[in-house]
Amino acid sequence: MRWIEIAQRNEVNVEGTVRTAPIITSVIKKEIPYVEYSVDDQKLRLHYPFKVNDVVRVDFSKQKVFINEQLQMETIDLVYADFFRLKPGLNEISTVPAMQLEVKYTERWL
């Protein structure tokens, strides 16, 4: 199987004044060896034999990864293990491969 990396950018606008940790959920659309989420120069890469319709949920506040509602911490790539926070204003969350994201976060004010 040949896998071509195609990235996608998803825009999230944070209206608060303080960084906030998201919870990102995505559904895998094809068999792939890893997924990657990034903001600016911070990346979180997960290695797993992903199958069609696997649900990936990453809680960046608690630094936990769930695949199909099972805790899967061993999937985290130790080189790219940035549990990033979203900054106030416009954030571009990039993914490899391209996928739709559900991004939840709490607006924080200072």
TABEL-V776561 format. One record per pair of residues at least 24 apart in sequence whose ideal C-beta (glycine too) atoms are under 10 Angstrom apart, sorted by sequence separation. I is the first residue (numbers start at 1). J is the second residue. D is the distance in whole Angstrom. If there is no record, write none. Layout:
<<I/J/D> <I/J/D>>
This chain:
<<28/52/6> <29/53/8> <48/72/7> <59/83/9> <60/84/6> <61/85/8> <27/52/9> <28/53/7> <29/54/10> <50/75/10> <58/83/8> <60/85/7> <27/53/6> <28/54/4> <46/72/8> <48/74/9> <49/75/10> <60/86/9> <3/30/9> <5/32/9> <10/37/9> <12/39/9> <27/54/7> <28/55/8> <46/73/10> <47/74/9> <48/75/5> <3/31/9> <26/54/9> <27/55/6> <28/56/7> <46/74/10> <47/75/6> <48/76/10> <1/30/10> <3/32/6> <5/34/10> <7/36/8> <9/38/10> <26/55/8> <27/56/8> <46/75/4> <47/76/8> <1/31/7> <3/33/7> <25/55/7> <26/56/5> <45/75/9> <46/76/6> <47/77/6> <1/32/10> <3/34/9> <5/36/9> <7/38/9> <25/56/7> <26/57/8> <45/76/8> <46/77/7> <1/33/9> <24/56/8> <25/57/5> <26/58/9> <35/67/10> <44/76/7> <45/77/4> <24/57/7> <25/58/8> <44/77/8> <45/78/9> <47/80/10> <23/57/7> <24/58/5> <25/59/10> <43/77/8> <45/79/8> <46/80/9> <23/58/7> <24/59/9> <45/80/4> <46/81/10> <22/58/8> <23/59/5> <24/60/7> <43/79/9> <44/80/6> <45/81/8> <21/58/10> <22/59/9> <23/60/7> <43/80/4> <44/81/6> <45/82/9> <21/59/8> <22/60/5> <23/61/7> <42/80/9> <43/81/8> <44/82/6> <21/60/4> <22/61/8> <23/62/9> <28/67/9> <42/81/10> <43/82/6> <44/83/6> <20/60/9> <21/61/4> <28/68/10> <35/75/9> <42/82/4> <44/84/7> <20/61/8> <21/62/8> <23/64/10> <25/66/9> <34/75/8> <36/77/8> <41/82/9> <42/83/8> <43/84/8> <21/63/9> <38/80/8> <40/82/10> <42/84/4> <23/66/10> <34/77/7> <37/80/9> <39/82/8> <41/84/9> <42/85/9> <56/99/9> <58/101/10> <36/80/7> <38/82/8> <40/84/8> <61/105/9> <37/82/9> <39/84/5> <56/101/10> <57/102/9> <59/104/10> <60/105/9> <61/106/9> <34/80/9> <37/83/10> <38/84/8> <39/85/8> <37/84/8> <39/86/7> <40/87/8> <50/97/10> <57/104/10> <39/87/8> <40/91/8> <43/94/9> <45/96/8> <39/91/6> <40/92/8> <39/92/7> <40/93/10> <43/96/9> <38/92/9> <39/93/6> <40/94/9> <38/93/7> <39/94/8> <37/93/6> <38/94/5> <37/94/7> <38/95/8> <36/94/8> <37/95/6> <38/96/8> <36/95/7> <37/96/9> <35/95/7> <36/96/4> <22/83/10> <35/96/7> <36/97/9> <21/83/7> <22/84/8> <34/96/8> <35/97/7> <37/99/10> <21/84/8> <22/85/8> <34/97/9> <21/85/5> <22/86/6> <32/96/9> <35/99/7> <37/101/8> <19/84/9> <20/85/6> <21/86/8> <32/97/6> <19/85/4> <20/86/5> <37/103/10> <18/85/9> <19/86/6> <20/87/9> <30/97/8> <32/99/10> <19/87/5> <20/88/8> <29/97/8> <18/87/9> <19/88/7> <22/91/9> <24/93/7> <26/95/7> <28/97/9> <29/98/9> <30/99/10> <16/86/9> <18/88/7> <29/99/7> <14/85/9> <16/87/10> <17/88/5> <20/91/10> <22/93/8> <24/95/9> <28/99/7> <29/100/9> <14/86/5> <16/88/6> <17/89/10> <19/91/10> <27/99/7> <13/86/9> <14/87/7> <15/88/7> <16/89/10> <26/99/5> <27/100/7> <12/86/6> <14/88/5> <15/89/9> <26/100/7> <27/101/10> <13/88/9> <14/89/6> <25/100/10> <26/101/5> <27/102/9> <13/89/7> <14/90/8> <25/101/7> <26/102/7> <12/89/10> <13/90/5> <14/91/6> <24/101/6> <25/102/4> <26/103/10> <12/90/8> <13/91/7> <24/102/7> <25/103/8> <11/90/6> <12/91/5> <22/101/9> <23/102/8> <24/103/5> <25/104/8> <11/91/7> <12/92/8> <22/102/10> <23/103/8> <24/104/8> <10/91/9> <11/92/6> <12/93/6> <22/103/5> <23/104/5> <24/105/9> <10/92/7> <11/93/8> <22/104/6> <23/105/7> <9/92/5> <10/93/5> <22/105/4> <23/106/10> <9/93/7> <10/94/8> <21/105/7> <22/106/9> <8/93/9> <9/94/5> <10/95/7> <20/105/5> <21/106/8> <8/94/7> <9/95/8> <19/105/10> <20/106/6> <7/94/5> <8/95/5> <20/107/7> <21/108/9> <7/95/7> <8/96/8> <10/98/10> <20/108/5> <6/95/9> <7/96/5> <8/97/8> <9/98/9> <10/99/9> <12/101/9> <14/103/10> <16/105/9> <18/107/9> <19/108/7> <6/96/7> <7/97/8> <8/98/3> <10/100/8> <16/106/8> <17/107/9> <18/108/4> <5/96/5> <6/97/5> <7/98/7> <8/99/7> <10/101/5> <12/103/5> <14/105/7> <16/107/4> <17/108/7> <18/109/7> <5/97/6> <6/98/5> <8/100/8> <10/102/10> <11/103/10> <14/106/10> <15/107/6> <16/108/5> <17/109/5> <18/110/5> <4/97/8> <5/98/9> <6/99/10> <8/101/9> <10/103/7> <12/105/8> <14/107/7> <16/109/5> <17/110/5> <3/97/8> <14/108/9> <15/109/9> <16/110/8>>
